[in-house]
C-alpha cells in the first residue's frame, strides 16, 4: 500500500497521526523542550500552592472576615490559635506563665501576625485554669496564614515547659496539618500504585516496551502540568489539592488512552500487512478519534465544577484539566510518533503468551454472544444490583469535614480537643459577629437570647463596627450549627455579618448544595451532546449518559454505607463522621462521570465502527465488545488498583475519593460497559443507531471506520 493512498483513505485525525509518525524527530524535540522548560518550574510547585481557599466567594462569612481583619486586628476566621494545656498545672503556675510568655514571643516574631491577645478569664481560660488560648491576629490572607502555620508548627510545641504543652490549632493549623497528611498519603499511595500499575500493564500488553508507553505519557504530562500550575500561581492562588488530583488523574487517563491506542496499533500492525506509518494512521483514525472525544468529555465534566464559587474547587478543577490537556496532547502527538518509530519493536521484551495481532478477543466475543442470546437475564441481574446499591443514596447526608479528617496526634486536633474539653464543645468554632455600632445593642440581645449560643463576649468598637465573639452551644460539626447561623442571620439587625470558620463552612456547604444539581445537569447535558456528535445516534448517546448516572448513584450508595454508616471503618482505618464530606457529590460526580465516559466512548465507538461497516446490530454489539472488551477490562483493573491504594492510606477525604471512584470504576467496568450496555444494544437493535433526518442535517459527519 503506498503512502499516498493510505493517506487519502483516512480522515483528518488519521492523517495527523501519520504526520506525527513521519516527523518523529521534530515531535520529540518539541516535547523535550516543553518538558525541560516546564520541568524547571515543576519542583517549585509544592511550595507555591495554597493551603486554603475552602470558602464561598462573595459570601457573608468571607465579607465578615474582611471586616474583622481590617478593623479588629485580624482576629477573624484565619487568625492563629495556640492552646496551652496541662493535666495538673493551672494558669497561675510559673511553668504555665512561662509557656504563655514563650508562645507570645514566638507569635510576635512571625511576620504574618498583627498582634497577640493573651488569655482572658471567662473567655479564653477554662474554669479549672488548666487550658488557655493565646490568639494571634492575621496580617495576611488565608493562604498565607496556612503557610505561617507551616512555619510555626515546630517552634510552638518547643515553647512548652515543665509539663505544660502548646499546640497550634484554628483554621490555619488544621489546614496545615491536613495538607501535610494528605500530601504524605498521596505520595504513599503513588509509591504503591506505580509498581501495581506496571504489573497490570505488563500482563495487559504482554510486552515491557508497550507497557512502558502509558507511564511515559503520565510522567511527561505530570511534569508539564506541575510546571504549568506553578506559573498559574503567579496569577492566582491554586489549591495544593490541584496537584494531588492532577497526579491521580494523569496516571489514570494516561493509562486509559495509551492502552486503547497501543492495543489498536498492535492489532493493525501485526494483524495486517500495514507499515508502521500506515498502522499509526489507521489507529489514530479510529482509536485516536475516540480518545479525542473522550478527552473533550473529561474536560467538559471537570469544567462544570467551575460553577461552584469556591477558589479551592475552581483551582482543583483547573489543575486536573491541565493534566488532562497535557495527557491528551501527548497522546495525540508524541504517542503516534513513538509508535511509528518503534514499529514491530513495540513488542520487545514480550511475555511468551503475548498475542500481538489479536485485536479481536475470542473470549470477549464469546461473552458478547452469550449476552446476545440471554439479554434479559443478564441485563436484569446487572440492573437489579446497580439499583440496589444506588437506593441508599436517597438517605445520604453531607456536611463540611470535622476535625476527624486530621490525623490523631497532630497539633491542630490535640489543641481542638483540649479547647472543646476545657472551654466547651463550641469554643473551637467561635463565631465573629460584626455589626455597625448603631445595631450593637440589638445584636447583643439576639445573640444572648438564642438557644444555640452558649456565651457572648463583645470587643471594643472600632472603625464604626462592634464585634461579638459568639460561642456555639454545640460542636462545630454538629448539624445544629447551620440552623443556628440561619436563625441568627434572620434575626440580627441590618448590616450585621456572621463570620468565623463555622460560618465559612456553612456558607460553602450551602453554595455546594445550591450548585450540585446544576453541575450534574450541565455534565449530563454536555456529555449527551458530545456523545451525540461522536456517535450520530441519540438513543445510544442517551443510554451512555444514563448508565453513567446509574454507576455514579451506585457508587454514592456504597459511600453512604461506608462513610455515613461506618461500615469497614476499622479495615480502612478512619473514624466515621456520620456523613459524607460536602464536596463529594459535586466533585466526585464530575470525576467519576469523566472516567466513565472513557469506557463509554471506547465501547460505543468500536460498536459504531462495526455498525458503519455492516449495518448489522449483532455485528455492532459483538464486534464492539470483542474489540474493546480487553482494553476496558485492563484499564478498569488499573484504575481500580490506583484508586483503592488511596483508600488505604492517609486522612479521610482521600479515602472517600479512593473508595467512591474505585467502586464507580469497578461497577462501570464489570456491570455496565461489559454487561448492561451491550444488552441495551441488543435490545434496541437497529434503532440504537437511528438518526432522525433533521439531526443528520445539523450534526457533523463523524465516522470511526476507514477504508
C-alpha positions as CSV (number, residue, x, y, z in Angstrom):
1,X,0.0,0.0,0.0
2,X,1.5,3.4,-1.0
3,X,1.8,6.2,1.4
4,X,-0.3,8.4,-0.8
5,X,-3.2,6.0,-1.0
6,X,-3.0,5.3,2.7
7,X,-3.1,9.0,3.5
8,X,-6.2,9.6,1.3
9,X,-8.4,7.0,2.9
10,X,-8.1,8.4,6.4
11,X,-9.8,11.4,8.0
12,X,-8.1,14.4,9.4
13,X,-7.1,12.7,12.7
14,X,-5.7,9.7,10.9
15,X,-3.7,11.9,8.6
16,X,-2.5,13.9,11.6
17,X,-1.3,10.7,13.2
18,X,0.5,9.7,10.1
19,X,2.2,13.2,10.0
20,X,3.4,12.7,13.6
21,X,4.8,9.3,12.7
22,X,6.7,10.9,9.7
23,X,8.2,13.7,11.9
24,X,9.4,11.7,14.9
25,X,12.5,13.9,15.5
26,X,10.6,17.2,15.4
27,X,7.9,15.9,17.8
28,X,10.5,14.5,20.2
29,X,12.4,17.8,20.2
30,X,9.3,19.8,20.8
31,X,8.3,17.7,23.8
32,X,11.8,17.7,25.2
33,X,11.7,21.5,25.1
34,X,8.3,21.6,26.7
35,X,9.4,19.1,29.5
36,X,12.7,20.9,30.1
37,X,11.0,24.4,30.3
38,X,8.1,23.4,32.5
39,X,10.2,20.8,34.3
40,X,12.4,23.7,35.5
41,X,9.4,25.1,37.4
42,X,7.8,21.8,38.4
43,X,9.9,21.3,41.7
44,X,8.8,24.7,42.9
45,X,5.1,24.0,42.6
46,X,4.6,22.4,46.0
47,X,5.7,25.4,48.0
48,X,3.8,27.8,45.7
49,X,0.4,26.1,46.1
50,X,-2.1,27.4,48.6
51,X,-3.4,25.5,51.6
52,X,-6.8,27.3,52.0
53,X,-9.5,28.6,49.6
54,X,-12.3,26.4,51.1
55,X,-14.8,29.2,51.1
56,X,-17.7,30.5,49.1
57,X,-16.5,33.6,47.2
58,X,-18.8,36.6,47.9
59,X,-20.5,35.0,50.9
60,X,-21.4,36.9,54.1
61,X,-18.8,35.0,56.1
62,X,-16.0,36.0,53.8
63,X,-17.2,39.6,54.0
64,X,-17.3,39.3,57.8
65,X,-13.7,38.0,57.8
66,X,-12.6,41.0,55.8
67,X,-14.3,43.5,58.2
68,X,-12.8,41.7,61.2
69,X,-9.3,41.6,59.7
70,X,-9.5,45.3,58.8
71,X,-10.9,46.7,62.0
72,X,-10.2,44.2,64.7
73,X,-6.6,43.2,64.4
74,X,-7.1,40.2,62.1
75,X,-8.9,38.1,64.7
76,X,-11.2,36.6,62.1
77,X,-11.6,33.0,61.0
78,X,-7.9,32.7,59.9
79,X,-6.3,34.1,63.0
80,X,-3.9,31.8,64.8
81,X,-4.8,29.9,68.0
82,X,-2.4,28.3,70.4
83,X,-3.8,26.1,73.1
84,X,-1.7,26.0,76.3
85,X,-2.7,23.0,78.4
86,X,-1.6,21.0,81.4
87,X,-3.2,17.9,83.2
88,X,-2.1,19.2,86.6
89,X,-0.9,22.8,86.5
90,X,-3.1,26.0,86.1
91,X,-2.6,29.4,84.6
92,X,-1.2,30.7,88.0
93,X,1.7,28.3,88.0
94,X,5.2,29.6,86.9
95,X,5.5,26.9,84.2
96,X,2.1,27.8,82.7
97,X,3.0,31.5,82.7
98,X,6.4,30.7,81.2
99,X,4.8,28.7,78.4
100,X,2.3,31.5,77.6
101,X,5.2,34.0,77.5
102,X,7.2,31.8,75.2
103,X,4.2,31.3,72.9
104,X,3.6,35.0,72.8
105,X,7.3,35.6,71.9
106,X,7.2,33.1,69.1
107,X,3.9,34.6,67.7
108,X,5.2,38.1,67.9
109,X,8.2,37.2,65.8
110,X,6.0,35.8,63.0
111,X,5.5,38.4,60.2
112,X,2.1,37.1,59.4
113,X,0.8,38.1,62.8
114,X,-0.6,41.6,63.6
115,X,-1.0,41.4,67.4
116,X,-1.1,38.7,70.1
117,X,-4.0,38.5,72.6
118,X,-3.2,37.0,76.0
119,X,-5.7,34.5,77.5
120,X,-8.7,36.1,79.3
121,X,-10.5,34.8,82.3
122,X,-14.0,33.7,81.4
123,X,-13.3,33.9,77.7
124,X,-10.2,32.0,76.7
125,X,-9.3,30.4,80.0
126,X,-11.1,27.3,81.2
127,X,-12.9,27.3,84.6
128,X,-10.3,24.9,86.0
129,X,-7.5,27.0,84.7
130,X,-5.8,24.1,83.0
131,X,-6.5,25.3,79.5
132,X,-5.8,28.7,78.0
133,X,-5.9,30.0,74.4
134,X,-3.4,32.5,73.0
135,X,-4.8,34.2,69.9
136,X,-2.9,36.0,67.1
137,X,-4.4,38.3,64.5
138,X,-3.9,37.6,60.8
139,X,-1.8,40.0,58.9
140,X,-2.1,38.1,55.6
141,X,-4.8,36.3,53.6
142,X,-6.0,32.8,54.3
143,X,-3.4,31.1,52.2
144,X,-0.5,33.0,53.7
145,X,-1.8,32.2,57.2
146,X,-1.7,28.5,56.4
147,X,1.9,29.0,55.3
148,X,2.5,30.8,58.6
149,X,1.1,27.7,60.4
150,X,3.5,25.5,58.4
151,X,6.4,27.6,59.8
152,X,5.2,27.7,63.4
153,X,4.4,24.0,63.9
154,X,7.8,23.2,65.2
155,X,8.5,26.3,67.3
156,X,5.1,26.4,69.1
157,X,5.4,22.9,70.7
158,X,9.0,23.8,71.7
159,X,7.6,26.7,73.7
160,X,6.1,24.3,76.3
161,X,7.9,23.7,79.6
162,X,7.5,21.8,82.8
163,X,4.6,19.6,81.9
164,X,2.7,22.4,80.1
165,X,2.1,21.8,76.3
166,X,1.5,24.3,73.5
167,X,-0.4,23.2,70.3
168,X,-1.2,25.3,67.2
169,X,-4.8,24.9,66.1
170,X,-7.5,27.0,64.5
171,X,-8.2,27.0,60.8
172,X,-4.6,27.7,59.6
173,X,-3.3,25.0,61.9
174,X,-5.9,22.5,60.8
175,X,-5.4,23.1,57.1
176,X,-1.6,22.9,57.6
177,X,-1.8,19.5,59.3
178,X,-4.4,18.2,56.9
179,X,-2.5,19.3,53.8
180,X,0.7,17.6,55.1
181,X,-1.2,14.4,55.9
182,X,-2.9,14.5,52.6
183,X,0.3,15.0,50.7
184,X,2.1,12.2,52.6
185,X,-0.9,9.9,51.9
186,X,-0.9,10.7,48.2
187,X,2.9,10.0,47.9
188,X,2.5,6.8,49.8
189,X,-0.4,5.7,47.5
190,X,1.6,6.6,44.4
191,X,4.6,4.5,45.6
192,X,2.2,1.6,46.0
193,X,0.2,2.1,42.8
194,X,3.1,2.6,40.3
195,X,4.5,-1.0,40.6
196,X,1.0,-2.4,40.8
197,X,0.1,-0.4,37.7
198,X,3.2,-1.6,35.8
199,X,2.5,-5.2,36.7
200,X,-1.1,-5.0,35.4
201,X,0.0,-3.2,32.2
202,X,2.7,-5.9,31.6
203,X,0.0,-8.6,31.7
204,X,-2.4,-6.5,29.6
205,X,0.2,-5.7,26.9
206,X,2.4,-8.8,27.2
207,X,5.4,-6.6,26.4
208,X,7.6,-4.5,28.7
209,X,8.2,-1.9,26.0
210,X,4.4,-1.5,25.2
211,X,3.6,-1.4,28.9
212,X,6.1,1.5,29.4
213,X,4.4,3.8,27.0
214,X,1.5,4.7,29.3
215,X,4.0,5.5,32.0
216,X,6.0,7.7,29.6
217,X,2.8,9.7,28.8
218,X,1.9,10.0,32.5
219,X,5.4,11.2,33.6
220,X,5.6,13.8,30.8
221,X,2.1,15.1,31.4
222,X,2.7,15.3,35.2
223,X,5.9,17.3,34.9
224,X,4.3,19.6,32.3
225,X,1.2,20.1,34.4
226,X,3.2,20.7,37.6
227,X,5.3,23.4,35.8
228,X,2.1,25.0,34.4
229,X,0.5,25.1,37.8
230,X,3.5,26.9,39.2
231,X,3.1,29.5,36.5
232,X,-0.6,29.8,37.2
233,X,0.2,30.5,40.9
234,X,1.9,33.7,39.8
235,X,-1.5,34.9,38.6
236,X,-4.0,33.4,41.1
237,X,-3.8,31.1,44.1
238,X,-4.0,27.4,43.3
239,X,-5.0,24.8,45.9
240,X,-2.5,22.1,46.9
241,X,-5.2,19.6,46.1
242,X,-5.0,20.6,42.5
243,X,-1.6,18.9,42.2
244,X,-2.8,15.9,44.2
245,X,-5.8,15.2,42.0
246,X,-3.8,16.0,38.8
247,X,-1.3,13.4,39.8
248,X,-4.0,10.8,40.2
249,X,-5.9,11.7,37.0
250,X,-2.8,11.9,34.9
251,X,-1.9,8.3,35.9
252,X,-5.5,7.0,35.3
253,X,-6.1,8.7,31.9
254,X,-2.6,8.3,30.6
255,X,-3.0,4.6,31.1
256,X,-6.5,4.5,29.6
257,X,-5.6,6.4,26.4
258,X,-2.3,4.6,25.8
259,X,-3.9,1.2,26.4
260,X,-6.6,1.9,23.8
261,X,-4.2,3.3,21.2
262,X,-1.3,0.9,21.6
263,X,-3.7,-2.1,21.7
264,X,-5.3,-0.9,18.4
265,X,-1.9,-0.1,16.9
266,X,-0.6,-3.6,17.6
267,X,-3.7,-5.1,16.1
268,X,-3.3,-3.0,12.9
269,X,0.5,-3.6,12.6
270,X,0.7,-7.3,13.4
271,X,-2.8,-8.3,12.1
272,X,-2.2,-7.0,8.5
273,X,0.5,-6.1,6.1
274,X,0.5,-2.4,7.0
275,X,3.7,-0.5,7.5
276,X,4.3,1.2,10.9
277,X,3.3,4.5,9.4
278,X,0.1,3.1,8.0
279,X,-0.8,1.3,11.2
280,X,-0.3,4.6,13.1
281,X,-2.6,6.5,10.7
282,X,-5.3,3.7,10.9
283,X,-5.0,3.7,14.7
284,X,-5.4,7.4,15.1
285,X,-8.3,7.5,12.6
286,X,-10.3,5.2,14.9
287,X,-8.8,4.9,18.4
288,X,-7.3,8.4,18.3
289,X,-10.6,9.9,17.3
290,X,-12.3,8.1,20.3
291,X,-9.6,9.4,22.6
292,X,-10.1,12.9,21.4
293,X,-13.9,12.7,22.1
294,X,-13.2,11.1,25.5
295,X,-10.7,13.8,26.4
296,X,-13.2,16.5,25.4
297,X,-15.9,14.9,27.6
298,X,-13.5,14.7,30.6
299,X,-12.7,18.4,30.2
300,X,-16.3,19.3,29.9
301,X,-17.2,17.4,33.0
302,X,-14.4,19.0,35.0
303,X,-15.2,22.5,33.7
304,X,-18.7,22.2,35.2
305,X,-17.1,22.2,38.7
306,X,-16.1,25.8,37.9
307,X,-19.7,26.7,38.6
308,X,-19.0,26.3,42.3
309,X,-18.0,29.7,43.6
310,X,-15.0,28.5,45.7
311,X,-11.3,29.2,45.0
312,X,-10.3,25.7,46.1
313,X,-12.8,23.9,43.9
314,X,-12.0,26.0,40.8
315,X,-8.3,25.6,41.2
316,X,-8.6,21.9,41.8
317,X,-10.6,21.6,38.6
318,X,-8.1,23.7,36.8
319,X,-5.2,21.5,37.9
320,X,-6.9,18.3,36.7
321,X,-7.8,20.0,33.4
322,X,-4.2,21.0,32.8
323,X,-3.1,17.4,33.4
324,X,-5.8,16.1,31.1
325,X,-4.8,18.6,28.4
326,X,-1.2,17.5,28.5
327,X,-2.2,13.8,28.5
328,X,-4.4,14.5,25.5
329,X,-1.7,16.5,23.7
330,X,1.0,13.8,24.3
331,X,-1.4,11.0,23.3
332,X,-2.3,12.7,20.0
333,X,1.2,13.8,19.1
334,X,4.0,12.0,21.0
335,X,2.4,8.6,21.1
336,X,1.8,8.2,17.4
337,X,5.3,9.5,16.7
338,X,6.9,6.9,19.0
339,X,4.7,4.1,17.7
340,X,5.6,5.0,14.1
341,X,9.3,4.8,15.0
342,X,9.1,1.7,17.2
343,X,7.1,-0.4,14.7
344,X,7.4,-4.1,15.5
345,X,9.8,-3.2,18.3
346,X,6.8,-2.2,20.4
347,X,6.7,-5.9,21.3
348,X,10.3,-6.0,22.5
349,X,10.7,-7.9,25.8
350,X,7.4,-9.7,25.3
351,X,6.0,-12.3,27.5
352,X,5.7,-15.8,26.0
353,X,1.9,-15.8,25.8
354,X,1.5,-12.4,24.2
355,X,-0.6,-12.3,21.1
356,X,0.4,-9.2,19.2
357,X,-2.0,-9.2,16.3
358,X,-5.0,-10.4,18.3
359,X,-7.1,-7.2,18.1
360,X,-10.4,-9.1,18.4
361,X,-10.6,-11.1,21.6
362,X,-12.2,-14.5,21.3
363,X,-13.0,-14.6,25.0
364,X,-14.9,-11.3,24.9
365,X,-16.5,-12.2,21.6
366,X,-17.9,-15.4,23.2
367,X,-19.1,-13.3,26.2
368,X,-20.9,-10.9,23.8
369,X,-22.6,-13.9,22.1
370,X,-23.8,-15.1,25.4
371,X,-25.3,-11.7,26.2
372,X,-26.9,-11.6,22.8
373,X,-28.7,-14.9,23.5
374,X,-29.8,-14.1,27.0
375,X,-30.1,-10.3,27.2
376,X,-33.0,-10.1,29.7
377,X,-31.4,-12.4,32.3
378,X,-28.0,-10.8,32.3
379,X,-29.3,-7.2,31.9
380,X,-31.9,-7.7,34.6
381,X,-29.3,-9.0,37.0
382,X,-27.0,-6.1,36.4
383,X,-29.7,-3.6,36.7
384,X,-31.0,-5.1,39.9
385,X,-27.5,-5.0,41.5
386,X,-26.9,-1.4,40.5
387,X,-30.4,-0.2,41.6
388,X,-30.0,-2.0,45.0
389,X,-26.6,-0.3,45.5
390,X,-28.0,3.1,44.4
391,X,-31.1,3.2,46.7
392,X,-29.2,4.2,49.9
393,X,-28.1,7.4,48.1
394,X,-31.6,8.7,48.9
395,X,-30.6,8.9,52.6
396,X,-27.1,10.3,52.0
397,X,-26.1,13.1,54.4
398,X,-23.4,15.6,53.6
399,X,-21.6,18.2,55.7
400,X,-18.3,20.1,55.8
401,X,-15.5,17.9,57.3
402,X,-15.0,17.7,61.0
403,X,-11.7,17.7,63.0
404,X,-11.7,13.9,62.4
405,X,-10.2,14.5,58.9
406,X,-7.0,15.5,60.7
407,X,-4.9,12.5,62.0
408,X,-4.9,11.8,65.7
409,X,-1.9,13.3,67.4
410,X,-1.5,16.2,65.1
411,X,-1.2,19.6,66.9
412,X,-4.4,21.1,65.5
413,X,-6.5,18.1,66.6
414,X,-4.9,17.9,70.0
415,X,-5.5,21.6,70.6
416,X,-9.0,21.4,69.2
417,X,-9.9,18.6,71.6
418,X,-8.3,20.4,74.6
419,X,-10.3,23.6,73.8
420,X,-13.5,21.6,73.5
421,X,-12.9,19.8,76.8
422,X,-11.8,22.8,78.7
423,X,-13.9,25.6,77.3
424,X,-17.0,23.8,75.9
425,X,-17.8,21.9,72.7
426,X,-18.4,25.1,70.7
427,X,-15.3,27.0,71.8
428,X,-13.3,25.7,68.9
429,X,-15.8,27.1,66.4
430,X,-16.4,30.6,67.9
431,X,-18.3,32.9,65.5
432,X,-17.3,36.5,64.9
433,X,-20.4,38.7,64.6
434,X,-19.7,42.2,63.4
435,X,-22.3,44.9,63.2
436,X,-22.5,48.7,62.7
437,X,-22.3,50.4,66.1
438,X,-26.0,51.5,65.8
439,X,-27.1,47.9,65.9
440,X,-24.7,46.7,68.6
441,X,-27.4,46.6,71.4
442,X,-29.9,44.7,69.3
443,X,-27.1,42.3,68.2
444,X,-26.2,41.6,71.8
445,X,-29.8,40.8,72.7
446,X,-30.3,38.5,69.7
447,X,-27.1,36.6,70.4
448,X,-27.7,36.2,74.2
449,X,-31.3,35.0,73.7
450,X,-30.5,32.4,71.0
451,X,-30.6,28.8,72.3
452,X,-27.7,27.8,70.0
453,X,-25.3,30.3,71.6
454,X,-23.5,29.4,74.9
455,X,-21.6,32.5,75.5
456,X,-21.1,36.0,74.1
457,X,-18.1,38.3,74.5
458,X,-18.0,41.8,73.0
459,X,-14.9,43.6,71.8
460,X,-14.3,47.4,71.9
461,X,-15.9,49.2,68.9
462,X,-13.6,50.2,66.1
463,X,-14.0,51.6,62.6
464,X,-17.7,52.1,63.0
465,X,-18.2,48.4,63.9
466,X,-18.7,46.4,67.1
467,X,-17.6,42.7,67.2
468,X,-19.0,39.9,69.3
469,X,-17.4,36.6,69.8
470,X,-20.3,34.1,70.0
471,X,-19.5,30.6,71.2
472,X,-22.0,28.0,69.9
473,X,-23.5,25.6,72.3
474,X,-22.6,22.6,70.1
475,X,-19.5,21.2,68.4
476,X,-18.6,22.9,65.1
477,X,-19.5,19.8,63.1
478,X,-22.9,19.4,64.8
479,X,-25.9,19.5,62.4
480,X,-27.5,22.2,64.7
481,X,-24.8,24.8,63.7
482,X,-26.2,25.5,60.3
483,X,-29.8,26.2,61.5
484,X,-28.3,28.4,64.3
485,X,-26.4,30.6,61.8
486,X,-29.5,30.9,59.5
487,X,-31.7,31.8,62.5
488,X,-29.3,34.4,63.7
489,X,-28.9,36.0,60.3
490,X,-32.7,36.3,60.0
491,X,-32.9,38.0,63.5
492,X,-29.8,40.2,63.5
493,X,-30.2,43.9,62.5
494,X,-29.4,45.1,59.0
495,X,-25.7,45.3,58.3
496,X,-24.7,42.6,60.8
497,X,-22.4,39.9,59.5
498,X,-21.6,36.5,60.9
499,X,-18.1,35.2,60.3
500,X,-15.7,32.6,61.7
501,X,-14.7,29.2,60.4
502,X,-18.1,27.5,61.2
503,X,-19.9,30.3,59.2
504,X,-17.5,29.9,56.3
505,X,-18.0,26.2,56.3
506,X,-21.8,26.7,56.4
507,X,-21.8,29.1,53.5
508,X,-19.6,26.8,51.4
509,X,-21.8,23.9,52.2
510,X,-24.8,26.0,51.1
511,X,-23.1,27.0,47.9
512,X,-22.3,23.4,47.2
513,X,-25.9,22.3,47.8
514,X,-27.2,25.1,45.6
515,X,-24.8,24.2,42.7
516,X,-24.9,20.4,42.9
517,X,-27.9,19.7,40.7
518,X,-26.8,22.5,38.3
519,X,-23.3,20.9,37.9
520,X,-24.8,17.4,37.5
521,X,-27.3,18.7,34.9
522,X,-24.6,20.5,32.9
523,X,-22.4,17.5,32.9
524,X,-25.2,15.2,31.8
525,X,-26.4,17.6,29.1
526,X,-23.0,18.3,27.6
527,X,-22.0,14.7,27.9
528,X,-25.0,13.7,25.9
529,X,-24.4,16.3,23.2
530,X,-20.7,15.2,22.8
531,X,-21.8,11.5,22.5
532,X,-24.4,12.5,20.1
533,X,-21.9,14.3,17.9
534,X,-19.4,11.4,18.2
535,X,-21.8,8.5,17.6
536,X,-24.6,10.1,15.5
537,X,-27.2,8.1,17.5
538,X,-29.5,9.8,20.0
539,X,-30.6,6.5,21.7
540,X,-27.1,5.2,22.2
541,X,-25.9,8.6,23.5
542,X,-28.8,8.8,26.0
543,X,-28.1,5.2,27.1
544,X,-24.4,6.1,27.6
545,X,-25.2,9.1,29.8
546,X,-28.0,7.4,31.8
547,X,-25.8,4.3,32.6
548,X,-23.0,6.6,33.7
549,X,-25.5,8.2,36.1
550,X,-26.6,4.8,37.3
551,X,-23.0,3.9,38.1
552,X,-22.5,7.2,40.0
553,X,-25.6,6.6,42.0
554,X,-24.5,3.1,43.0
555,X,-21.0,4.4,43.9
556,X,-22.5,7.0,46.2
557,X,-24.8,4.4,47.7
558,X,-21.8,2.4,48.7
559,X,-20.2,5.7,50.0
560,X,-23.3,6.2,52.2
561,X,-22.9,2.7,53.6
562,X,-19.1,3.1,54.3
563,X,-18.6,6.7,55.3
564,X,-22.0,7.7,56.8
565,X,-22.9,4.4,58.4
566,X,-19.3,3.5,59.3
567,X,-19.1,0.1,57.6
568,X,-15.5,-1.1,57.0
569,X,-14.1,1.9,59.0
570,X,-11.8,-0.4,61.1
571,X,-10.4,-2.0,57.9
572,X,-9.9,1.3,56.1
573,X,-8.6,3.0,59.3
574,X,-10.9,6.0,59.8
575,X,-13.4,7.5,62.2
576,X,-16.8,7.8,60.7
577,X,-18.2,11.3,60.8
578,X,-21.8,10.3,60.2
579,X,-21.9,12.0,56.8
580,X,-20.0,12.3,53.5
581,X,-17.9,15.4,53.1
582,X,-20.0,18.1,51.3
583,X,-17.7,18.4,48.3
584,X,-18.2,14.7,47.4
585,X,-21.5,14.9,45.4
586,X,-20.2,17.7,43.1
587,X,-16.5,17.0,42.7
588,X,-16.6,13.2,42.8
589,X,-19.6,13.0,40.4
590,X,-17.7,15.1,37.8
591,X,-14.6,12.9,38.2
592,X,-16.4,9.6,38.0
593,X,-18.6,10.7,35.1
594,X,-15.4,11.8,33.3
595,X,-13.8,8.4,33.8
596,X,-16.9,6.5,32.9
597,X,-17.1,8.4,29.6
598,X,-13.7,6.9,28.7
599,X,-15.1,3.4,28.7
600,X,-18.4,4.6,27.1
601,X,-16.6,6.1,24.2
602,X,-14.2,3.2,23.8
603,X,-17.0,0.6,23.7
604,X,-19.5,2.6,21.6
605,X,-17.0,4.0,19.1
606,X,-15.9,0.4,18.4
607,X,-19.6,-0.7,18.1
608,X,-20.3,2.3,15.8
609,X,-17.3,1.4,13.6
610,X,-18.8,-2.1,13.1
611,X,-22.3,-0.7,12.5
612,X,-21.0,1.7,9.9
613,X,-19.3,-1.2,8.1
614,X,-22.1,-3.8,8.3
615,X,-25.4,-2.1,9.4
616,X,-25.9,-5.3,11.4
617,X,-26.9,-4.9,15.1
618,X,-25.4,-8.3,16.0
619,X,-22.1,-7.5,14.4
620,X,-22.1,-4.0,16.0
621,X,-22.7,-5.3,19.5
622,X,-20.5,-8.4,19.4
623,X,-17.7,-6.7,17.4
624,X,-17.7,-3.7,19.8
625,X,-17.3,-5.9,22.8
626,X,-14.8,-8.2,21.2
627,X,-12.6,-5.3,20.1
628,X,-12.8,-3.1,23.1
629,X,-13.5,-5.5,26.0
630,X,-10.0,-6.4,26.8
631,X,-8.9,-2.8,26.9
632,X,-11.8,-1.7,29.0
633,X,-11.1,-4.6,31.4
634,X,-7.4,-3.9,31.7
635,X,-7.9,-0.1,32.0
636,X,-10.6,-0.7,34.7
637,X,-8.3,-3.0,36.6
638,X,-5.5,-0.4,36.6
639,X,-7.9,2.4,37.7
640,X,-9.4,0.3,40.5
641,X,-5.9,-0.6,41.7
642,X,-4.8,3.1,41.6
643,X,-8.0,4.4,43.4
644,X,-8.1,1.7,46.1
645,X,-4.5,2.4,47.1
646,X,-5.8,5.9,48.0
647,X,-8.5,4.3,50.1
648,X,-5.9,2.5,52.3
649,X,-3.8,5.4,53.4
650,X,-3.9,8.9,54.7
651,X,-6.8,11.1,56.1
652,X,-10.5,10.7,55.4
653,X,-11.1,12.8,52.2
654,X,-8.5,10.8,50.1
655,X,-10.2,7.6,51.4
656,X,-13.5,8.9,50.3
657,X,-12.1,9.7,46.9
658,X,-10.4,6.3,46.6
659,X,-13.4,4.2,47.6
660,X,-16.0,6.2,45.6
661,X,-14.0,6.4,42.4
662,X,-12.7,2.8,42.8
663,X,-16.2,1.4,43.3
664,X,-17.5,3.6,40.4
665,X,-14.9,2.2,38.0
666,X,-15.4,-1.3,39.2
667,X,-19.1,-1.2,38.7
668,X,-18.8,0.7,35.4
669,X,-16.3,-1.8,34.0
670,X,-17.9,-5.0,35.2
671,X,-21.7,-4.3,35.2
672,X,-22.2,-1.5,32.8
673,X,-19.7,-1.4,29.9
674,X,-19.2,-5.2,29.7
675,X,-22.8,-6.2,30.5
676,X,-25.6,-3.7,30.7
677,X,-24.6,-1.5,27.7
678,X,-24.1,-4.5,25.3
679,X,-27.5,-5.8,26.5
680,X,-29.1,-2.4,25.7
681,X,-27.5,-2.5,22.2
682,X,-29.0,-6.0,21.8
683,X,-32.5,-4.8,22.9
684,X,-32.5,-1.6,20.9
685,X,-31.3,-3.4,17.8
686,X,-31.0,-1.2,14.7
687,X,-32.9,1.6,16.5
688,X,-29.8,2.1,18.6
689,X,-28.2,3.7,15.6
690,X,-31.2,5.5,14.2
691,X,-30.5,9.2,13.4
692,X,-33.5,11.5,12.6
693,X,-33.2,13.3,9.3
694,X,-33.3,16.8,11.0
695,X,-30.4,15.8,13.3
696,X,-28.5,14.3,10.4
697,X,-28.6,17.7,8.7
698,X,-27.4,19.5,11.9
699,X,-24.7,17.2,13.1
700,X,-21.2,17.0,11.5
701,X,-20.4,13.7,9.8
702,X,-18.2,11.7,12.2
703,X,-17.1,8.1,11.4
704,X,-14.9,5.7,13.3
705,X,-14.2,3.4,10.4
706,X,-11.9,3.9,7.4
707,X,-11.3,2.3,4.1
